[in-house]
Amino acid sequence: MAVDGLADLPDVVDQAVRRVVREALTNAARHAPGEPVTITMTVAERLVTLEVGNPLTGRVGRGSGLAGVAERLRLLGGELAVTAADGLFTLVARVPLT
């Protein structure tokens, strides 16, 4: 994954970040089709933080896709937080650059 201004990510972190983005975009397309999606990624102090948000158009389910992403991040020492509030669905993934 190439992002202007950021150093190359280690392969395992790059793969995890790609998986998070893919799952978040799949969910947005399924649950909020046609709505805008924002993606922000920062790297600071050896930690990658990825935030994906889209309008909340219905109820939030408990599918296996996000559970799989959360487990992958956990195995890398990271975490996944999902919130649905104020009309916005937000997913925040954090993973260390180890």
C-alpha positions as CSV (number, residue, x, y, z in Angstrom):
1,M,0.0,0.0,0.0
2,A,1.5,3.4,-0.9
3,V,0.4,6.5,0.9
4,D,2.1,9.8,0.2
5,G,4.3,11.0,3.0
6,L,4.3,7.8,4.9
7,A,7.1,5.2,5.1
8,D,6.4,1.7,3.7
9,L,4.6,-0.5,6.1
10,P,5.9,-3.9,7.1
11,D,4.2,-6.6,5.0
12,V,2.2,-8.1,7.9
13,V,0.9,-4.6,8.9
14,D,0.2,-3.7,5.3
15,Q,-1.9,-6.8,4.8
16,A,-3.9,-6.2,8.0
17,V,-4.6,-2.6,7.0
18,R,-5.7,-3.7,3.5
19,R,-8.0,-6.2,5.1
20,V,-9.6,-3.6,7.4
21,V,-10.1,-1.2,4.5
22,R,-11.6,-4.0,2.3
23,E,-14.0,-5.1,5.1
24,A,-15.0,-1.6,5.9
25,L,-15.7,-0.7,2.3
26,T,-17.7,-3.9,1.8
27,N,-19.8,-3.1,4.9
28,A,-20.4,0.5,3.7
29,A,-21.4,-0.7,0.2
30,R,-23.8,-3.3,1.8
31,H,-25.3,-1.2,4.6
32,A,-25.0,2.4,3.2
33,P,-24.9,2.1,-0.6
34,G,-24.1,5.4,-2.3
35,E,-23.1,7.2,0.9
36,P,-19.7,8.8,1.2
37,V,-17.0,7.0,3.1
38,T,-14.0,8.7,4.8
39,I,-10.7,6.9,5.3
40,T,-7.9,8.4,7.4
41,M,-4.6,6.6,8.2
42,T,-1.9,8.0,10.4
43,V,1.4,6.6,11.5
44,A,2.8,8.0,14.8
45,E,5.0,6.6,17.5
46,R,5.3,3.2,15.8
47,L,1.5,2.8,15.6
48,V,-0.8,2.8,12.6
49,T,-4.3,4.2,13.2
50,L,-6.9,3.7,10.5
51,E,-10.3,5.3,10.8
52,V,-13.1,4.6,8.4
53,G,-16.5,6.3,8.7
54,N,-19.8,6.3,6.8
55,P,-23.3,7.5,7.5
56,L,-25.3,5.1,9.6
57,T,-28.4,4.1,7.6
58,G,-29.7,1.2,9.6
59,R,-29.0,-1.0,12.5
60,V,-25.5,-2.4,13.1
61,G,-25.2,-6.2,12.8
62,R,-22.7,-8.7,14.2
63,G,-21.3,-10.2,11.1
64,S,-18.2,-12.4,11.0
65,G,-16.2,-10.1,8.8
66,L,-15.4,-7.5,11.5
67,A,-14.8,-10.3,14.0
68,G,-12.2,-11.8,11.7
69,V,-10.5,-8.4,11.3
70,A,-10.5,-7.8,15.0
71,E,-8.9,-11.2,15.6
72,R,-6.2,-10.5,13.0
73,L,-5.4,-7.2,14.6
74,R,-5.3,-8.8,18.1
75,L,-2.8,-11.3,16.9
76,L,-0.6,-8.4,15.8
77,G,-1.0,-6.6,19.2
78,G,-3.6,-4.3,17.8
79,E,-7.2,-3.6,18.3
80,L,-10.5,-2.7,16.5
81,A,-13.1,-0.4,17.9
82,V,-16.5,0.0,16.2
83,T,-19.0,2.7,17.1
84,A,-22.4,3.7,15.8
85,A,-23.5,7.1,17.2
86,D,-24.9,10.4,16.0
87,G,-25.8,9.0,12.6
88,L,-22.2,7.8,11.9
89,F,-20.7,4.3,11.8
90,T,-17.0,4.5,12.6
91,L,-14.4,1.8,12.6
92,V,-11.0,2.5,14.2
93,A,-8.2,0.0,13.8
94,R,-4.8,0.4,15.6
95,V,-1.8,-1.9,14.9
96,P,1.8,-1.5,16.0
97,L,4.6,-1.4,13.5
98,T,6.5,-4.3,15.0
